[in-house]
């Protein structure tokens, strides 16, 4: 129950962040790539090589 609430809250906060900084990326494909990159960095993978 708490994990579902935390996940929902986390997703909502990330969406708010993407909306605030998305205007800095002029093209839609760049905004999408930025979203994917940030989500990957915050993902549960042990090692990341960006």
C-alpha positions in Angstrom: 0.0 0.0 0.0 2.7 2.5 1.0 4.9 1.4 -2.0 2.0 2.1 -4.4 1.4 5.5 -2.9 5.1 6.3 -3.0 5.3 5.2 -6.7 2.3 7.3 -7.6 3.8 10.3 -5.8 7.2 9.8 -7.3 5.7 9.6 -10.8 3.7 12.7 -10.3 6.7 14.7 -9.0 8.8 13.5 -12.0 6.0 14.6 -14.4 6.0 18.0 -12.7 9.7 18.3 -13.1 9.5 17.3 -16.8 6.9 19.9 -17.4 9.0 22.6 -15.7 12.2 21.9 -17.6 10.7 20.6 -20.8 10.6 24.0 -22.4 14.4 24.0 -22.5 14.3 21.3 -25.1 12.9 22.7 -28.2 12.1 19.5 -30.1 9.7 16.8 -28.9 12.2 14.0 -29.6 14.8 15.7 -27.4 12.2 16.1 -24.6 11.4 12.4 -24.9 15.1 11.5 -24.8 15.6 13.6 -21.7 12.7 11.9 -20.0 14.0 8.5 -20.8 17.5 9.4 -19.7 16.4 10.8 -16.3 14.1 7.8 -15.7 17.0 5.4 -16.5 19.3 7.2 -14.1 16.8 6.9 -11.3 16.0 3.3 -12.1 16.8 0.3 -10.0 19.8 -0.8 -12.0 23.0 -1.2 -10.0 25.5 0.2 -12.5 24.8 2.9 -15.1 27.0 4.0 -17.9 25.4 7.1 -19.5 
